[in-house]
Amino acid sequence: MAATDIEVSVYTKLQTACPRVYPCTLPKNPTFPSITYQVVSESPIMRLSGGPSLASRKRFQMDAWDKTYEGAKALASSAVAALSDGTLRAEPLVSFDTYEAEEQLFRVTLDWTIWNNYSDGLSH
């Protein structure tokens, strides 16, 4: 399935925080720090008069990965700044930190809701 305009926008924004951004999973033998992202859900926005509008909202999960906790936290902060620059209609939902013992990696997970208005092709 092809990426939607909003997914391309999110990818582009995340690349300003880190040039290594991947959909869904890290590649084999990745360079760190890195970011992965995925769409968790999509919901159409309903009109007050009934029926779906041309807008939708997507919930994204983004993971900032690094070999150090400090590096993962710093990357997550950069990703938050990139998504919060005012060009996307984006709202943070939750954030949590984990350690992947098998891979010996730290991960900061960020969940965001991002709206897309298909009538003009812009996210707002």
C-alpha positions as CSV (number, residue, x, y, z in Angstrom):
1,M,0.0,0.0,0.0
2,A,1.3,3.4,-0.9
3,A,2.0,6.0,1.8
4,T,-0.6,8.8,2.1
5,D,0.2,12.5,2.0
6,I,0.1,12.7,5.8
7,E,2.5,9.8,6.1
8,V,4.9,11.5,3.7
9,S,4.6,14.7,5.8
10,V,5.3,12.8,9.0
11,Y,8.3,11.1,7.4
12,T,9.7,14.4,6.1
13,K,9.3,16.0,9.5
14,L,11.0,13.1,11.3
15,Q,13.9,13.3,8.9
16,T,14.6,16.8,10.2
17,A,15.2,15.2,13.6
18,C,17.3,12.2,12.2
19,P,18.2,11.2,8.7
20,R,17.6,7.5,9.5
21,V,13.8,7.1,9.5
22,Y,12.1,3.8,8.7
23,P,8.5,2.7,8.4
24,C,7.5,0.0,10.9
25,T,10.8,-1.7,11.6
26,L,14.5,-1.1,11.8
27,P,16.6,-2.5,8.9
28,K,19.2,-5.3,9.6
29,N,22.3,-3.8,11.2
30,P,21.0,-0.3,11.5
31,T,23.1,2.8,12.3
32,F,21.9,4.6,15.5
33,P,20.3,6.8,16.4
34,S,17.3,5.9,14.3
35,I,13.5,6.5,14.2
36,T,10.7,4.0,13.2
37,Y,7.1,5.1,12.7
38,Q,3.8,3.4,11.9
39,V,0.2,4.2,11.6
40,V,-1.7,2.6,14.5
41,S,-5.2,3.6,13.5
42,E,-7.2,5.9,11.2
43,S,-10.6,7.4,11.9
44,P,-12.8,9.4,9.6
45,I,-14.1,12.7,11.0
46,M,-17.9,12.7,10.8
47,R,-19.8,15.9,9.8
48,L,-22.4,17.3,12.2
49,S,-25.0,16.8,9.4
50,G,-24.1,13.1,9.2
51,G,-21.7,11.2,7.0
52,P,-18.0,11.3,6.7
53,S,-16.2,14.5,5.9
54,L,-13.0,14.8,3.7
55,A,-10.9,14.9,6.9
56,S,-9.5,12.1,8.9
57,R,-7.3,11.6,11.9
58,K,-4.5,9.1,12.2
59,R,-2.7,7.8,15.3
60,F,1.0,7.4,14.7
61,Q,3.5,5.6,16.9
62,M,7.1,6.8,16.6
63,D,10.0,5.1,18.2
64,A,13.4,6.9,18.9
65,W,16.2,4.3,19.1
66,D,19.7,4.6,20.4
67,K,22.4,2.7,22.2
68,T,22.2,5.1,25.2
69,Y,19.2,6.3,27.1
70,E,20.3,9.9,26.8
71,G,20.6,9.5,23.1
72,A,17.1,8.0,22.7
73,K,15.7,10.8,24.9
74,A,17.5,13.5,22.9
75,L,16.2,12.0,19.6
76,A,12.7,11.8,21.0
77,S,12.9,15.5,22.0
78,S,14.1,16.4,18.4
79,A,11.2,14.4,16.9
80,V,8.7,16.2,19.2
81,A,10.1,19.6,18.1
82,A,9.8,18.6,14.4
83,L,6.2,17.5,14.8
84,S,5.3,20.5,16.9
85,D,6.6,23.2,14.4
86,G,3.0,24.3,13.6
87,T,2.8,22.9,10.0
88,L,1.0,19.7,11.0
89,R,-2.2,19.6,13.1
90,A,-0.6,17.2,15.6
91,E,-1.4,16.4,19.2
92,P,0.8,14.3,21.5
93,L,-1.0,11.5,23.3
94,V,1.5,9.4,25.3
95,S,5.2,8.7,25.7
96,F,7.1,5.9,27.4
97,D,10.6,4.6,27.6
98,T,11.7,1.0,27.3
99,Y,14.9,-1.0,27.1
100,E,15.2,-3.8,24.5
101,A,17.6,-6.2,26.4
102,E,18.1,-8.6,23.5
103,E,19.2,-5.9,21.1
104,Q,20.7,-3.8,23.9
105,L,18.8,-0.7,22.7
106,F,16.9,2.1,24.4
107,R,13.6,3.2,22.9
108,V,11.4,6.2,23.5
109,T,7.9,5.6,22.1
110,L,5.8,8.6,21.1
111,D,2.1,8.3,20.2
112,W,0.5,11.2,18.3
113,T,-2.8,12.0,16.7
114,I,-2.4,13.9,13.4
115,W,-5.3,15.2,11.3
116,N,-5.5,15.4,7.6
117,N,-7.9,17.4,5.5
118,Y,-8.2,15.7,2.1
119,S,-10.2,18.6,0.6
120,D,-7.0,20.7,0.2
121,G,-4.3,18.1,0.6
122,L,-2.9,19.8,3.6
123,S,-2.5,18.6,7.2
124,H,-4.2,21.0,9.6
